[in-house]
Amino acid sequence: MNEENRTDPRREGAAGYRYEPSGVRPSLSVVAPVFNEQEVLPEFHRRLSAVLDAMGGTAEVVYVNDGSRDGTLGLLQQLHQADPRVSVVNLSRNFGKEIALTAGLDHSRGEAVVVIDSDLQDPPELIQRCWSDGETASMWSMPRARIAPARPSSRSSRRSTSTG
């Protein structure tokens, strides 16, 4: 196996692998718990990708499949294959939103984390509007916004905001 295959886990074909093209820590992690979202997930990802592309910089998207019983996992695997920013955490059953969020936060690597539901109740476009000049104070204006808990570690100084 050559170096390229070892550093591009998309070639492994399994959800949960993280693609790290240069080992550079992303400036933003978007954590999105999903449960039976096969109908809205393609539109959510299309809009989220447009936002991340417009923002520039480095970003990752951590989708957490919370035991979906529809075609959500298959869609997430396709997104993982197609978009190097996407990683997938697949929970063995439905544990609930709080556990899914915790799993997503544990897998995130960004300097800042935004937690958003994938049901489009909060539009992904709010991320770009509120992410100006690295300020998090403006994120308080987002619907249902709250500071998400950060796990104690060397990453505890990162900004963490939730919209879910």
MARROTI-40570 format. One line per 3 residues: for each residue z, x, y of N, C-alpha, C. Coordinates in steps of 0.05 Angstrom, whole numbers. Atoms other than C-alpha are relative to their C-alpha. Layout:
! MARROTI-40570
Z X Y Z X Y Z X Y | ...
//
This chain:
! MARROTI-40570
0 17 -24 0 0 0 0 18 25 | 1 -16 -24 -20 30 66 20 -9 21 | -19 6 -21 22 31 129 -5 -27 13
7 25 -13 -15 -28 160 11 -24 -17 | -9 22 17 2 -73 101 30 -3 -1 | -29 1 0 75 -55 103 11 -11 26
-10 9 -26 82 -70 177 -10 -27 8 | 11 27 -6 42 -135 176 7 -18 -23 | -9 17 23 82 -182 131 -16 -25 -3
17 23 5 32 -237 142 -17 3 -24 | 16 -6 24 -7 -203 87 16 -6 -26 | -17 6 24 52 -217 40 -2 -30 -8
5 27 6 38 -292 46 25 -18 -3 | -24 17 4 110 -318 47 13 -5 27 | -13 7 -24 145 -355 102 27 15 2
-25 -14 -4 205 -321 132 -3 29 7 | 5 -27 -8 173 -254 143 -4 2 30 | 3 -3 -28 174 -228 213 -21 22 6
21 -19 -8 114 -194 244 10 16 24 | -9 -18 -22 134 -134 287 -21 21 4 | 23 -18 -3 70 -101 311 8 28 10
-7 -26 -9 105 -45 347 31 5 -1 | -29 -2 1 179 -57 334 12 -5 27 | -10 6 -26 186 -76 407 14 -26 1
-15 25 -2 239 -127 421 -13 -18 20 | 13 18 -19 208 -189 452 18 -7 24 | -16 8 -23 230 -210 521 11 -28 -3
-8 28 3 235 -283 499 -2 -8 -29 | 2 13 26 251 -318 434 2 -30 4 | -2 29 0 237 -392 426 8 -8 -28
-10 10 26 277 -424 370 -4 -30 0 | 6 28 2 252 -491 347 7 -10 -28 | -5 12 25 286 -529 291 -20 -23 -6
19 22 8 239 -576 253 9 -14 -24 | -7 17 23 251 -633 206 -21 -23 -1 | 20 21 3 193 -676 181 -16 -4 26
15 1 -25 150 -659 242 -30 5 -4 | 28 -7 6 81 -653 209 -19 -14 20 | 18 14 -18 51 -704 257 -1 13 28
0 -11 -27 72 -670 322 -1 30 2 | -2 -29 0 79 -597 302 -25 14 10 | 24 -14 -10 6 -577 314 -2 -2 31
1 3 -29 8 -605 385 22 15 14 | -22 -15 -12 76 -575 399 -7 30 1 | 7 -28 1 52 -506 377 -23 7 19
22 -5 -19 -13 -511 416 10 2 28 | -11 0 -28 25 -528 480 19 24 4 | -18 -22 -2 79 -476 467 -15 27 2
17 -24 -1 26 -422 454 -13 3 27 | 13 -2 -27 -9 -439 519 21 9 21 | -21 -8 -18 57 -432 556 6 30 -3
-7 -28 4 74 -365 524 -23 18 8 | 23 -16 -8 3 -339 536 0 2 31 | 0 0 -29 8 -359 610 22 17 12
-23 -15 -10 76 -326 618 -4 30 -3 | 3 -29 5 52 -259 591 25 11 -13 | -23 -13 12 102 -209 565 0 -4 -30
-2 3 29 126 -209 493 18 -23 -6 | -15 24 9 152 -270 457 -2 -3 -30 | 1 8 28 168 -294 388 8 -30 -1
-7 28 5 173 -365 361 13 0 -28 | -14 2 25 225 -377 307 2 -29 -7 | -2 28 10 213 -443 271 20 0 -23
-19 3 22 270 -466 226 -6 -27 -13 | 5 24 16 248 -516 173 26 -9 -13 | -26 10 9 310 -557 160 -3 -20 -23
3 16 24 291 -583 91 -20 -23 2 | 20 21 -3 230 -624 112 -12 -7 -27 | 12 10 25 200 -667 57 -29 -9 3
29 6 -4 132 -679 88 -15 26 -1 | 17 -25 0 78 -626 101 8 20 21 | -8 -18 -21 118 -590 154 0 30 -9
-1 -28 9 130 -526 113 -28 11 -2 | 28 -10 2 56 -519 97 -12 6 27 | 10 -5 -28 39 -526 171 13 25 12
-13 -24 -11 91 -474 189 -11 26 -13 | 11 -23 13 63 -426 138 -28 7 11 | 27 -4 -12 -7 -436 168 4 13 28
-5 -11 -27 21 -422 238 9 29 -2 | -9 -28 4 55 -359 212 -23 18 -7 | 24 -16 7 -11 -335 182 -18 4 24
20 -1 -22 -50 -350 246 11 13 25 | -12 -9 -26 -1 -328 301 21 21 -6 | -19 -21 6 35 -261 297 27 -3 14
-26 5 -13 90 -287 343 18 -18 -16 | -15 20 15 112 -339 292 14 12 -24 | -14 -5 25 166 -329 240 12 -27 -8
-9 25 11 192 -383 195 26 5 -17 | -24 0 16 262 -394 168 -1 -26 -15 | 2 25 16 260 -444 111 27 -5 -14
-25 7 12 326 -477 93 -5 -16 -25 | 5 12 27 333 -501 21 3 -30 0 | -4 29 -3 354 -571 43 6 -6 29
-7 8 -27 370 -611 105 30 5 5 | -27 -7 -7 433 -579 133 9 -12 27 | -6 11 -27 429 -611 202 -8 19 22
10 -15 -23 409 -588 270 17 24 7 | -18 -22 -8 470 -544 284 -4 24 -18 | 4 -22 18 460 -502 222 -28 11 4
27 -10 -5 385 -498 235 -1 17 25 | -1 -16 -25 399 -474 306 13 27 -5 | -14 -25 6 448 -422 280 -18 19 -15
18 -17 15 397 -397 230 -22 12 18 | 21 -10 -19 344 -392 285 11 21 19 | -12 -19 -18 391 -356 332 5 27 -15
-5 -24 16 410 -307 276 -26 16 -4 | 25 -14 5 336 -291 265 -15 8 26 | 14 -6 -26 317 -286 339 6 29 8
-4 -27 -8 308 -218 370 -4 4 30 | 7 -2 -28 291 -233 443 23 7 18 | -20 -5 -21 327 -211 505 12 -26 10
-9 26 -7 332 -285 521 -10 -19 -21 | 7 20 20 330 -346 476 -1 -27 13 | 2 28 -8 306 -416 491 -1 -16 -26
0 18 23 322 -470 440 -12 -26 9 | 14 24 -7 276 -529 442 -8 -16 -25 | 8 17 23 263 -588 396 -30 -1 -1
29 1 4 193 -592 367 -12 -28 2 | 10 28 -1 188 -667 376 -13 -7 27 | 13 4 -27 160 -659 448 16 -18 18
-17 15 -19 218 -698 478 4 16 25 | 1 -19 -23 225 -637 523 -26 15 -2 | 26 -14 2 156 -610 539 3 30 2
-1 -29 0 145 -536 525 -6 12 28 | 8 -9 -27 116 -530 596 25 5 18 | -25 -4 -16 188 -533 623 9 29 -3
-9 -28 4 200 -463 594 -13 18 22 | 14 -16 -20 148 -432 640 10 -6 28 | -9 8 -27 171 -471 701 27 12 6
-28 -10 -4 243 -448 691 3 30 -4 | -2 -28 7 228 -377 669 -12 17 23 | 11 -15 -22 214 -348 737 18 23 8
-15 -24 -8 236 -277 755 24 5 -17 | -22 -5 18 282 -275 695 25 -15 7 | -24 16 -9 329 -326 727 6 -22 -21
-7 22 18 367 -373 681 14 -22 15 | -14 21 -15 403 -411 735 -17 -25 3 | 17 23 -4 343 -455 746 -3 -17 -26
2 15 25 345 -475 672 20 -23 -2 | -19 23 0 404 -521 687 -14 -25 8 | 14 24 -8 353 -569 716 -17 -12 -22
15 11 22 319 -578 649 15 -23 -13 | -13 22 13 333 -644 614 17 9 -24 | -19 -5 23 392 -640 565 6 30 -3
-4 -29 2 400 -566 582 29 7 -3 | -27 -10 4 461 -528 560 -2 29 -9 | 0 -28 9 479 -456 547 6 -1 -30
-4 -2 29 471 -442 473 18 23 -7 | -18 -22 7 524 -400 439 -16 25 -11 | 11 -25 10 505 -327 427 20 12 -19
-18 -12 19 533 -293 367 10 27 11 | -10 -25 -10 578 -234 384 -14 23 -14 | 13 -24 10 538 -170 376 -9 16 24
11 -16 -22 502 -118 417 -20 -17 16 | 19 17 -14 455 -175 436 15 -22 16 | -16 21 -13 512 -217 466 -5 -2 30
6 0 -28 489 -199 536 -26 -14 7 | 25 13 -6 422 -233 528 4 -29 10 | -1 27 -11 408 -298 564 -7 -19 -22
5 19 21 410 -359 519 2 -27 12 | 1 27 -11 389 -429 539 -10 -19 -20 | 8 20 19 381 -492 500 -10 -25 15
9 25 -11 341 -554 515 4 -23 -20 | -3 20 21 359 -591 451 26 -9 -3
//
